[in-house]
Amino acid sequence: MRTKTISISLAALALAGCSTTPLPEDFSGKATYDIVRKIRCEARDAVRSKAVALMLANTKLTKTYATGKALQEGRRSFSELKYSDLDPETIESVKVYEGTTIGYQFDFDIKETNDNSSKLNLTGPIGVNVFSMELSAGGKLSRQNKRTFAAADKFRDLAMNMGERYCQGLADGANAVYPITGDIGIMEIVDTFINLNQSGGLTSLKDKNFKEMTDTRTFNTDMSFGLTPKLEISSKGSRVKDTSFTSSNVRNDQHQVAIALALPVEAAAPSPGPKKKATKKTSSDATTQRVFEMLDEQNVREGYYILRDLKTKVDQR
């Protein structure tokens, strides 16, 4: 009876191990909401940094320069900023970019596999002979969680309307172990987008009414854990010779963030009929819609690259 109880206990231990639904916070300590919050706040800081750099670029624009200095030194906040704080030349530049939309598509794919087994070696006399028997139990469990969603922000909302409390408590810098929870380089993306537009060469691959750019960041974190304890029993009269437990746990966390940026344009009037001046709201909605279209197009391109790479590997065999 005692041997049966030990075997059942070992089997239960072998089947234990993996969480029902693998989530980013299991190892990173950051939930999905915190990851998105970190990335949006990184985008906010990038837009603010670029705005301050614009204000400080020309010392001859005295009103603009003074405002930029006050923002840089923390004597003013972006939420208080008004057009009257800027020179007319700067106001025109601000109006070009304040309606720019930045969209994010998040794809989380987390896989976890737990392979656990246990062994129990029994020995004892049968007449003048000695018998031995090994009992074993084990289980291999796997879990996978895929999560996909999108979000979008306007440059103006990021800079002026995102409260300081929303971004409090976030760690600065990159995270080498779990990259999606740290800085992912949005500062460079925003900087490149604006510089390309300022040079006059930025356009669209599909809709020439827009000036746009997409960027995809993919991060992989592989983790493995192993455990092999063994207990040898030397007490006299015991039929249990030794017992052991082996646990092998593998987890792969893949995170992808596709980022799309588009400058606002006046929405085209319906045809046929006379052209009508688009409202600011219409232009804003059209830009946001275009950003989500860009993210869909990026997914198609990513799928093509995956199939192309698979074909190349098959052809090389």
LUMDO-622810 format. One line per 8 residues: their letters; for each residue z, x, y of N, C-alpha, C. Coordinates in steps of 0.1 Angstrom, whole numbers, plus 5000, padded with zeros to 4 digits. Last residue first. Example, Ala and Ser with C-alpha at 12.3 -4.5 7.8 and 13.67 -1.06 7.14 Angstrom:
<pts>
sa	5071,5128,4978,5071,5137,4989,5079,5129,5000  5078,5132,4943,5078,5123,4955,5078,5132,4967 .
</pts>
This chain:
<pts>
rqdvktkl	4506,5182,5219,4511,5184,5205,4499,5187,5196  4496,5176,5243,4499,5190,5241,4504,5193,5226  4494,5149,5244,4481,5157,5243,4484,5171,5239  4521,5142,5248,4514,5138,5235,4501,5147,5233  4525,5152,5274,4533,5157,5263,4526,5154,5249  4507,5136,5288,4505,5151,5288,4512,5157,5276  4518,5111,5284,4505,5114,5279,4502,5129,5278  4542,5114,5299,4542,5112,5285,4529,5115,5278 .
drliyyge	4531,5118,5325,4539,5129,5319,4540,5127,5303  4520,5092,5329,4512,5104,5329,4518,5116,5322  4542,5076,5328,4532,5075,5318,4523,5087,5317  4555,5086,5352,4562,5086,5338,4552,5086,5327  4536,5080,5371,4540,5094,5369,4547,5096,5355  4537,5052,5370,4524,5059,5367,4528,5074,5364  4563,5046,5379,4559,5043,5365,4546,5050,5361  4560,5056,5405,4570,5062,5396,4566,5059,5382 .
rvnqedlm	4542,5037,5415,4538,5051,5414,4547,5058,5405  4558,5014,5413,4545,5014,5406,4541,5029,5404  4578,5020,5431,4581,5018,5417,4569,5019,5408  4564,5021,5455,4569,5033,5450,4573,5032,5435  4559,4994,5458,4547,5003,5456,4552,5016,5450  4585,4985,5463,4578,4980,5451,4566,4990,5448  4589,4998,5488,4597,5001,5476,4591,4997,5463  4569,4985,5503,4568,4999,5501,4577,5004,5489 .
efvrqtta	4580,4960,5504,4567,4962,5497,4566,4976,5494  4603,4965,5520,4605,4961,5506,4592,4962,5498  4589,4971,5544,4598,4981,5537,4600,4978,5523  4577,4947,5550,4569,4958,5547,4577,4969,5540  4600,4932,5557,4591,4928,5546,4583,4940,5541  4608,4945,5580,4617,4945,5568,4609,4942,5556  4586,4940,5596,4589,4954,5593,4598,4954,5581  4587,4912,5598,4575,4918,5592,4578,4932,5588 .
dsstkkta	4611,4908,5612,4610,4903,5599,4598,4910,5591  4604,4920,5637,4615,4926,5629,4614,4922,5614  4584,4903,5646,4580,4917,5643,4591,4924,5634  4599,4879,5648,4587,4880,5639,4584,4894,5635  4617,4887,5669,4622,4883,5655,4611,4884,5645  4600,4890,5690,4607,4902,5685,4612,4899,5671  4569,4872,5684,4582,4874,5690,4589,4886,5684  4535,4880,5692,4546,4879,5682,4559,4880,5689 .
kkkpgpsp	4511,4862,5709,4521,4873,5711,4532,4870,5701  4483,4852,5691,4495,4848,5699,4505,4860,5699  4448,4847,5691,4460,4855,5689,4472,4851,5697  4433,4816,5680,4436,4826,5691,4448,4834,5687  4419,4813,5647,4427,4809,5659,4430,4820,5668  4420,4816,5611,4414,4817,5624,4423,4812,5635  4449,4839,5611,4434,4837,5614,4429,4825,5606  4479,4846,5628,4472,4840,5617,4457,4838,5621 .
aaaevpla	4485,4879,5642,4484,4864,5644,4476,4858,5632  4507,4904,5630,4493,4899,5633,4493,4884,5633  4536,4915,5647,4530,4909,5635,4516,4903,5639  4539,4946,5661,4538,4932,5664,4530,4926,5652  4561,4968,5642,4548,4965,5649,4548,4950,5652  4586,4994,5636,4582,4980,5639,4568,4979,5646  4583,5019,5611,4584,5015,5625,4580,5001,5627  4600,5023,5581,4588,5018,5588,4592,5015,5602 .
laiavqhq	4611,5039,5551,4612,5038,5566,4599,5033,5572  4628,5039,5520,4616,5036,5528,4619,5034,5542  4640,5055,5492,4643,5052,5506,4629,5050,5513  4655,5051,5461,4642,5051,5468,4645,5047,5482  4676,5067,5440,4676,5060,5453,4663,5062,5459  4689,5067,5408,4678,5069,5416,4679,5060,5429  4709,5081,5383,4708,5073,5395,4696,5077,5403  4722,5083,5351,4710,5085,5359,4710,5076,5371 .
dnrvnsst	4744,5096,5330,4743,5087,5341,4731,5092,5350  4752,5097,5297,4742,5101,5306,4742,5091,5317  4776,5109,5273,4773,5100,5284,4762,5105,5293  4792,5111,5242,4781,5116,5251,4778,5105,5261  4816,5122,5220,4813,5112,5230,4803,5118,5240  4831,5124,5189,4820,5130,5197,4815,5119,5207  4858,5131,5169,4853,5123,5180,4843,5130,5188  4874,5131,5139,4864,5137,5147,4858,5127,5157 .
fstdkvrs	4904,5138,5122,4897,5128,5130,4887,5136,5139  4921,5141,5090,4914,5147,5102,4907,5135,5109  4947,5151,5067,4939,5140,5074,4933,5146,5087  4958,5161,5035,4955,5163,5049,4947,5151,5054  4972,5149,5012,4970,5164,5014,4967,5168,5028  4994,5126,5002,4984,5129,5013,4984,5144,5015  5014,5123,4985,5000,5122,4979,4990,5125,4990  5044,5142,4984,5034,5134,4992,5020,5134,4985 .
gkssielk	5060,5159,4970,5059,5145,4966,5049,5137,4973  5068,5180,4996,5067,5178,4982,5067,5163,4979  5047,5186,5025,5059,5181,5019,5057,5178,5004  5024,5193,5038,5029,5202,5028,5042,5198,5021  4995,5183,5053,5008,5178,5049,5013,5187,5037  4976,5189,5081,4978,5192,5067,4993,5190,5064  4955,5174,5104,4969,5175,5100,4970,5178,5085  4932,5180,5130,4935,5180,5116,4949,5182,5113 .
ptlgfsmd	4909,5170,5156,4923,5174,5152,4924,5172,5136  4884,5173,5174,4885,5174,5160,4899,5179,5156  4864,5162,5200,4878,5163,5196,4878,5163,5180  4843,5163,5229,4845,5164,5215,4859,5167,5211  4821,5150,5253,4834,5153,5250,4836,5153,5234  4797,5154,5279,4800,5153,5265,4814,5157,5263  4774,5142,5304,4788,5146,5300,4789,5144,5285  4750,5146,5329,4753,5145,5315,4767,5150,5312 .
tnftrtdt	4735,5131,5356,4748,5137,5352,4750,5135,5337  4708,5132,5378,4713,5130,5364,4726,5138,5363  4691,5116,5404,4702,5124,5400,4706,5121,5386  4664,5114,5427,4669,5111,5414,4680,5121,5410  4650,5100,5456,4660,5110,5451,4665,5105,5437  4621,5095,5474,4629,5091,5462,4637,5102,5457  4607,5081,5502,4613,5093,5497,4622,5088,5485  4581,5070,5525,4590,5068,5514,4595,5081,5508 .
mekfnkdk	4571,5059,5557,4574,5070,5548,4583,5066,5537  4549,5047,5584,4559,5046,5574,4560,5058,5565  4536,5025,5606,4538,5040,5604,4551,5041,5595  4512,4999,5602,4526,5004,5601,4525,5020,5601  4487,4991,5601,4494,4986,5612,4508,4992,5613  4476,4999,5577,4474,5008,5589,4481,5003,5601  4489,4998,5547,4488,4989,5558,4487,4998,5571  4487,5022,5529,4481,5008,5526,4479,5000,5539 .
lstlggsq	4498,5045,5538,4489,5046,5527,4481,5033,5525  4501,5049,5574,4505,5042,5562,4494,5044,5551  4511,5077,5595,4504,5065,5592,4509,5058,5580  4516,5103,5618,4522,5094,5608,4514,5081,5607  4508,5120,5639,4500,5119,5626,4505,5109,5616  4523,5124,5661,4512,5115,5662,4503,5114,5650  4547,5136,5662,4535,5145,5662,4522,5137,5663  4565,5116,5660,4563,5122,5673,4551,5131,5674 .
nlniftdv	4563,5111,5632,4558,5101,5642,4556,5107,5656  4575,5134,5623,4561,5131,5619,4555,5121,5628  4601,5131,5634,4592,5143,5638,4578,5140,5635  4610,5109,5620,4608,5108,5634,4599,5119,5639  4610,5119,5593,4602,5107,5597,4599,5106,5612  4627,5141,5595,4613,5143,5591,4605,5131,5596  4651,5127,5601,4646,5138,5610,4631,5140,5607  4655,5111,5578,4653,5105,5591,4647,5115,5601 .
iemigidg	4657,5132,5559,4647,5122,5558,4644,5115,5571  4679,5147,5567,4666,5153,5566,4655,5143,5566  4699,5127,5564,4697,5133,5577,4683,5140,5577  4699,5122,5537,4693,5112,5545,4690,5118,5559  4711,5137,5516,4700,5143,5524,4693,5133,5533  4732,5128,5502,4720,5129,5494,4708,5133,5503  4767,5134,5499,4755,5133,5508,4742,5136,5500  4779,5118,5469,4780,5126,5481,4768,5125,5490 .
tipyvana	4774,5102,5447,4786,5099,5455,4788,5107,5468  4753,5113,5435,4751,5101,5442,4762,5097,5450  4762,5137,5421,4756,5138,5434,4754,5125,5441  4787,5148,5406,4782,5134,5406,4775,5132,5419  4788,5176,5410,4790,5170,5397,4784,5156,5395  4784,5181,5437,4776,5188,5427,4777,5182,5413  4781,5164,5465,4790,5164,5453,4781,5169,5441  4781,5174,5500,4775,5170,5487,4785,5170,5475 .
gdalgqcy	4800,5159,5528,4793,5170,5520,4788,5165,5507  4831,5141,5530,4819,5147,5536,4813,5157,5526  4843,5110,5518,4843,5124,5518,4830,5130,5523  4856,5083,5537,4845,5088,5529,4844,5103,5529  4874,5071,5554,4878,5075,5540,4868,5080,5531  4853,5048,5571,4865,5056,5570,4868,5059,5556  4832,5031,5576,4829,5044,5571,4841,5053,5570  4844,5007,5585,4835,5007,5573,4833,5020,5568 .
regmnmal	4856,5015,5609,4864,5013,5598,4856,5012,5585  4835,5016,5627,4841,5028,5623,4849,5026,5610  4807,4993,5621,4821,4996,5626,4826,5009,5620  4776,4991,5632,4783,4995,5620,4797,5000,5624  4762,4988,5656,4770,4977,5651,4778,4980,5638  4748,5011,5664,4757,5004,5673,4766,4994,5667  4734,5023,5643,4740,5032,5653,4751,5024,5661  4726,5002,5626,4733,5013,5621,4741,5021,5632 .
drfkdaaa	4712,4986,5644,4724,4981,5638,4732,4992,5632  4690,5003,5651,4699,4998,5661,4713,4994,5655  4677,5006,5626,4683,5018,5633,4694,5013,5643  4686,4981,5602,4678,4985,5614,4685,4997,5620  4686,4982,5566,4692,4983,5579,4682,4986,5590  4688,4969,5532,4680,4973,5544,4688,4973,5556  4687,4971,5496,4694,4967,5509,4685,4973,5520  4686,4962,5461,4680,4968,5473,4688,4963,5485 .
ftrknqrs	4692,4970,5426,4693,4962,5438,4688,4969,5450  4701,4973,5393,4691,4975,5403,4693,4966,5414  4715,4987,5364,4718,4980,5377,4708,4983,5387  4722,4989,5331,4712,4991,5341,4715,4982,5353  4741,5003,5306,4742,4994,5318,4732,4998,5328  4750,5006,5272,4740,5009,5283,4741,4998,5294  4766,5020,5244,4766,5011,5255,4756,5015,5265  4774,5024,5210,4766,5028,5221,4766,5017,5232 .
lkggasle	4792,5038,5182,4790,5028,5192,4782,5033,5204  4798,5044,5150,4790,5049,5161,4787,5037,5170  4826,5051,5129,4818,5041,5136,4810,5048,5147  4845,5055,5098,4838,5059,5110,4830,5048,5117  4863,5069,5072,4860,5057,5080,4854,5062,5093  4872,5080,5039,4866,5082,5052,4863,5069,5059  4891,5096,5014,4887,5084,5021,4882,5087,5035  4889,5115,4986,4887,5116,5000,4883,5102,5005 .
msfvnvgi	4911,5127,4960,4902,5116,4965,4901,5117,4980  4919,5143,4930,4919,5143,4944,4908,5133,4949  4942,5149,4902,4930,5143,4908,4931,5144,4924  4951,5169,4876,4954,5166,4890,4941,5160,4896  4965,5163,4843,4955,5167,4852,4959,5163,4867  4983,5153,4826,4984,5168,4828,4974,5172,4838  4986,5123,4843,4989,5130,4830,4991,5145,4833  4976,5129,4872,4973,5119,4862,4975,5126,4848 .
pgtlnlks	4990,5136,4905,4988,5139,4890,4984,5127,4882  4971,5139,4935,4982,5135,4927,4979,5137,4913  4958,5135,4969,4959,5142,4956,4971,5138,4949  4935,5126,4995,4947,5123,4987,4947,5132,4974  4925,5129,5028,4924,5135,5014,4937,5132,5007  4907,5111,5051,4921,5112,5045,4919,5117,5031  4890,5111,5082,4890,5115,5068,4905,5116,5063  4869,5095,5106,4882,5100,5102,4882,5102,5087 .
sndnteki	4848,5095,5136,4850,5094,5121,4864,5100,5118  4827,5084,5162,4840,5087,5157,4841,5086,5142  4807,5085,5188,4806,5087,5173,4819,5093,5168  4795,5068,5215,4807,5073,5209,4805,5073,5193  4775,5069,5243,4775,5069,5229,4788,5075,5224  4761,5054,5272,4773,5060,5266,4773,5058,5251  4742,5054,5301,4742,5053,5287,4754,5060,5281  4731,5039,5330,4742,5046,5324,4742,5043,5309 .
dfdfqygi	4713,5037,5358,4711,5036,5343,4721,5045,5336  4706,5022,5388,4716,5029,5380,4713,5027,5366  4688,5023,5416,4686,5021,5402,4696,5029,5395  4683,5009,5448,4692,5016,5439,4689,5013,5425  4665,5012,5477,4665,5006,5463,4673,5015,5454  4667,5007,5511,4671,5015,5500,4670,5006,5487  4650,5010,5543,4654,5003,5531,4658,5012,5520  4651,5009,5577,4653,5018,5566,4658,5010,5554 .
ttgeyvkv	4631,5000,5605,4639,4996,5593,4640,5007,5582  4633,5002,5640,4629,5008,5627,4637,5003,5616  4641,4993,5664,4638,4983,5654,4633,4989,5641  4644,5017,5679,4656,5009,5676,4654,4998,5665  4621,5032,5685,4628,5034,5673,4639,5025,5669  4612,5023,5710,4602,5026,5699,4609,5026,5686  4634,5022,5726,4628,5010,5722,4618,5012,5711  4638,5049,5731,4648,5042,5723,4642,5029,5718 .
seitepdl	4616,5055,5748,4617,5062,5735,4627,5054,5726  4623,5039,5770,4611,5036,5763,4611,5043,5749  4647,5051,5778,4647,5037,5773,4634,5034,5765  4638,5076,5788,4646,5075,5775,4646,5061,5769  4626,5067,5812,4618,5074,5802,4625,5074,5788  4648,5056,5826,4637,5048,5821,4629,5054,5811  4680,5069,5814,4669,5069,5823,4657,5061,5817  4709,5049,5805,4698,5058,5802,4688,5058,5813 .
dsyklesf	4727,5029,5808,4733,5043,5807,4722,5053,5805  4713,5006,5807,4716,5011,5820,4723,5025,5820  4713,5000,5780,4701,5005,5786,4704,5012,5799  4745,5010,5767,4737,5000,5773,4724,5007,5778  4771,5014,5742,4759,5019,5749,4751,5008,5754  4793,5008,5728,4794,5005,5742,4781,5008,5749  4788,5018,5703,4790,5003,5704,4790,4999,5719  4790,5045,5705,4777,5039,5705,4777,5024,5707 .
srrgeqla	4814,5056,5729,4811,5052,5716,4797,5045,5716  4825,5085,5747,4819,5072,5746,4816,5069,5732  4837,5109,5740,4843,5101,5752,4836,5088,5754  4827,5125,5721,4836,5114,5717,4842,5107,5728  4808,5144,5726,4822,5148,5727,4832,5137,5724  4785,5129,5723,4787,5141,5715,4802,5145,5715  4788,5110,5743,4787,5106,5729,4790,5117,5720  4786,5126,5766,4798,5118,5763,4799,5113,5749 .
kgtaytkt	4761,5137,5763,4772,5146,5762,4785,5138,5759  4745,5114,5766,4745,5121,5754,4757,5130,5752  4751,5108,5793,4755,5098,5782,4755,5105,5769  4740,5130,5806,4755,5127,5807,4759,5118,5796  4713,5126,5800,4720,5138,5795,4735,5136,5795  4707,5102,5813,4706,5102,5798,4714,5114,5793  4711,5110,5839,4719,5099,5834,4719,5099,5819  4692,5132,5842,4707,5134,5843,4715,5123,5837 .
lktnalml	4668,5147,5830,4671,5133,5829,4687,5131,5830  4670,5174,5828,4665,5168,5841,4667,5153,5842  4675,5181,5803,4686,5181,5813,4682,5175,5826  4665,5169,5774,4659,5171,5788,4671,5170,5798  4679,5165,5751,4667,5173,5750,4662,5177,5764  4700,5148,5748,4703,5161,5753,4691,5170,5754  4689,5125,5737,4695,5124,5750,4697,5138,5756  4681,5135,5711,4671,5130,5721,4676,5130,5735 .
avaksrva	4706,5140,5700,4697,5151,5702,4686,5147,5712  4715,5113,5698,4722,5123,5707,4713,5135,5710  4697,5104,5679,4697,5098,5692,4704,5107,5702  4703,5120,5656,4690,5121,5662,4690,5115,5676  4729,5110,5652,4727,5125,5655,4713,5127,5662  4725,5083,5646,4732,5087,5658,4730,5102,5662  4710,5086,5622,4704,5080,5633,4711,5083,5646  4729,5099,5606,4717,5106,5608,4710,5100,5621 .
draecrik	4750,5081,5605,4753,5093,5611,4740,5101,5614  4736,5060,5590,4742,5058,5604,4744,5071,5611  4732,5073,5566,4721,5069,5574,4725,5067,5588  4759,5075,5558,4751,5088,5560,4739,5085,5568  4764,5048,5555,4771,5056,5566,4764,5069,5568  4748,5043,5533,4746,5036,5546,4752,5043,5557  4761,5059,5514,4747,5062,5518,4744,5055,5531  4787,5048,5513,4785,5062,5516,4771,5065,5521 .
rvidytak	4781,5022,5504,4787,5024,5517,4785,5038,5522  4771,5028,5478,4762,5022,5488,4768,5024,5502  4795,5037,5467,4783,5046,5467,4773,5041,5478  4812,5015,5469,4815,5027,5476,4803,5037,5477  4799,4997,5452,4800,4994,5466,4803,5006,5474  4802,5010,5427,4789,5008,5433,4790,5005,5448  4831,5032,5429,4824,5020,5425,4811,5019,5432  4842,5064,5420,4835,5056,5431,4828,5044,5425 .
gsfdeplp	4850,5080,5400,4860,5074,5408,4855,5065,5419  4833,5091,5381,4832,5095,5395,4843,5090,5404  4838,5078,5357,4840,5093,5358,4840,5098,5373  4838,5051,5362,4845,5056,5350,4848,5071,5351  4822,5043,5383,4836,5047,5386,4844,5052,5374  4798,5035,5372,4799,5048,5379,4813,5053,5381  4803,5021,5338,4802,5020,5353,4803,5033,5360  4797,5006,5307,4799,5018,5315,4795,5017,5330 .
ttscgala	4815,4981,5293,4804,4983,5303,4806,4996,5310  4835,4988,5274,4826,4977,5272,4813,4978,5280  4840,5022,5266,4842,5011,5275,4831,5000,5272  4848,5037,5235,4839,5035,5246,4842,5022,5253  4871,5038,5216,4866,5049,5224,4858,5046,5236  4875,5031,5181,4879,5030,5195,4872,5040,5203  4868,5036,5155,4860,5026,5162,4864,5025,5177  4888,5053,5146,4874,5058,5147,4865,5049,5155 .
laalsisi	4911,5037,5147,4910,5048,5156,4895,5053,5157  4904,5020,5125,4905,5014,5139,4904,5025,5149  4905,5039,5105,4892,5032,5108,4893,5026,5122  4932,5046,5105,4922,5056,5108,4908,5049,5112  4943,5021,5096,4946,5027,5110,4936,5037,5114  4933,5019,5071,4929,5009,5081,4932,5014,5095  4945,5041,5059,4930,5040,5060,4926,5031,5070  4972,5034,5060,4967,5046,5067,4952,5046,5069 .
tktrm	4972,5012,5044,4976,5010,5058,4971,5022,5066  4966,5023,5019,4957,5013,5025,4960,5012,5040  4989,5039,5015,4975,5045,5016,4966,5036,5023  5008,5020,5012,5009,5029,5023,4996,5035,5026  5000,5008,4988,5000,5000,5000,5000,5009,5012 .
</pts>
